[in-house]
Amino acid sequence: MGIGEVGESLRRSTVHIRCVDPRRQSAGFWDSDGTVVTNAHVIGRGAYWVQLWDGEGFRAEIKVKGDQRDLAKLKLATSGLPSAKFRGDAVRPGELVVAVGNPLGFTGALTTGVVHAAGPFSGLGRKTWVQAAIRLAPGNSGGPLADAAGQVVRINTMIVAHGIALAIPSAAVADFVQNRASPRPGITVRPVRIDRRNRIGLVILSVDEGSPAAQVSLLIGDLLTGTDNAPFTMTADLADAIAEPGLHLKLRFLRGDRTREREVVFSLGRRFASEAA
């Protein structure tokens, strides 16, 4: 299938989301029951109107906004629509990607680019992003990023320095759409400053019985300082670090004057933990 055919297929499952405020316009895409997914940062208050590829429009009801992962879910009063096709496996650096959106008011505009990397992006915490060299503009937010076969691999969300676009991984999108619970360690924490360099730690205030944290013997008063990859710099770092299902996470912490480490394993279907010395 050529790029033109891929683009046409993507256009049929991509929508133009309009608000009463004309500055708030974005893209999104749907499944067959009329559920539309887009970015939370383009969804404010007010009524929304969703225009389909063929010009038909529907009033949209906002069902859920997830600001932590910048996702929003809207529902149309229709069904039987052609669904976007999702690809679950990881994208690779150098892979060709295609985006469809409504940049600067041009409905269904197509652009292509190449994946640079997948992982955290400097200054944006520990969340995983797909980083692609692809030309996007306001109006592409919330639209699909697809592979050369037209399968959606990510949701476009922002443009950063040097023309790099960031997209949300499809696993996070699937969890959000299906209302899956996020994995949790089972602790309550409060940030405290560790030293004069403004490093922070997260002191544990409570540990839920039977939780992953309890199973690796984390205790009230332990001071979480980071993972084996990086120190914590803000409270959200802990949530970001455990955001991916099936993750093996090594937490570093202070107990008294000793630095310790535990490996916690999270999954959405079951949650268990094992100790690493």
Secondary structure as the mmCIF struct_conf table of DSSP 4:
data_model
#
loop_
_struct_conf.conf_type_id
_struct_conf.id
_struct_conf.beg_label_comp_id
_struct_conf.beg_label_asym_id
_struct_conf.beg_label_seq_id
_struct_conf.end_label_comp_id
_struct_conf.end_label_asym_id
_struct_conf.end_label_seq_id
HELX_RH_AL_P HELX_RH_AL_P1 ILE A 3 ARG A 11
TURN_TY1_P TURN_TY1_P1 ARG A 12 SER A 13
STRN STRN1 THR A 14 CYS A 19
BEND BEND1 VAL A 20 ASP A 21
TURN_TY1_P TURN_TY1_P2 PRO A 22 ARG A 23
STRN STRN2 GLN A 25 TRP A 30
TURN_TY1_P TURN_TY1_P3 SER A 32 ASP A 33
BEND BEND2 GLY A 34 GLY A 34
STRN STRN3 THR A 35 THR A 38
HELX_RH_3T_P HELX_RH_3T_P1 ALA A 40 VAL A 42
BEND BEND3 ARG A 45 GLY A 46
STRN STRN4 TYR A 48 GLN A 51
TURN_TY1_P TURN_TY1_P4 TRP A 53 ASP A 54
BEND BEND4 GLY A 55 GLY A 55
STRN STRN5 GLY A 57 GLY A 66
TURN_TY1_P TURN_TY1_P5 ASP A 67 ASP A 70
STRN STRN6 LEU A 71 LEU A 76
BEND BEND5 ALA A 77 ALA A 77
HELX_LH_PP_P HELX_LH_PP_P1 LEU A 81 LYS A 85
STRN STRN7 PHE A 86 PHE A 86
BEND BEND6 ASP A 89 ASP A 89
HELX_LH_PP_P HELX_LH_PP_P2 ALA A 90 VAL A 91
TURN_TY1_P TURN_TY1_P6 PRO A 93 GLY A 94
STRN STRN8 LEU A 96 GLY A 101
HELX_RH_3T_P HELX_RH_3T_P2 PRO A 103 GLY A 105
TURN_TY1_P TURN_TY1_P7 THR A 107 GLY A 108
STRN STRN9 ALA A 109 GLY A 119
TURN_TY1_P TURN_TY1_P8 SER A 122 GLY A 123
BEND BEND7 LEU A 124 LEU A 124
TURN_TY1_P TURN_TY1_P9 GLY A 125 ARG A 126
STRN STRN10 TRP A 129 ILE A 134
TURN_TY1_P TURN_TY1_P10 PRO A 138 GLY A 139
TURN_TY1_P TURN_TY1_P11 SER A 141 GLY A 142
STRN STRN11 PRO A 144 ASP A 147
TURN_TY1_P TURN_TY1_P12 ALA A 148 ALA A 149
BEND BEND8 GLY A 150 GLY A 150
STRN STRN12 VAL A 152 ILE A 159
HELX_RH_3T_P HELX_RH_3T_P3 ALA A 161 GLY A 163
STRN STRN13 ILE A 164 PRO A 169
HELX_RH_AL_P HELX_RH_AL_P2 SER A 170 VAL A 177
TURN_TY1_P TURN_TY1_P13 GLN A 178 ASN A 179
HELX_LH_PP_P HELX_LH_PP_P3 ARG A 180 PRO A 183
BEND BEND9 GLY A 186 GLY A 186
STRN STRN14 ILE A 187 ARG A 193
BEND BEND10 ASP A 195 ASP A 195
TURN_TY1_P TURN_TY1_P14 ARG A 196 ARG A 197
STRN STRN15 ILE A 200 VAL A 207
TURN_TY1_P TURN_TY1_P15 GLU A 209 GLY A 210
BEND BEND11 SER A 211 SER A 211
HELX_RH_AL_P HELX_RH_AL_P3 PRO A 212 GLN A 215
TURN_TY1_P TURN_TY1_P16 VAL A 216 SER A 217
TURN_TY1_P TURN_TY1_P17 ILE A 220 GLY A 221
STRN STRN16 LEU A 223 THR A 227
BEND BEND12 ASP A 228 ASN A 229
STRN STRN17 PRO A 231 PRO A 231
BEND BEND13 MET A 234 MET A 234
TURN_TY1_P TURN_TY1_P18 THR A 235 THR A 235
HELX_RH_AL_P HELX_RH_AL_P4 ALA A 236 ALA A 241
TURN_TY1_P TURN_TY1_P19 ILE A 242 ILE A 242
BEND BEND14 GLU A 244 GLU A 244
TURN_TY1_P TURN_TY1_P20 PRO A 245 GLY A 246
STRN STRN18 HIS A 248 ARG A 255
TURN_TY1_P TURN_TY1_P21 GLY A 256 ASP A 257
STRN STRN19 ARG A 258 VAL A 265
BEND BEND15 LEU A 268 GLY A 269
STRN STRN20 PHE A 272 SER A 274
#
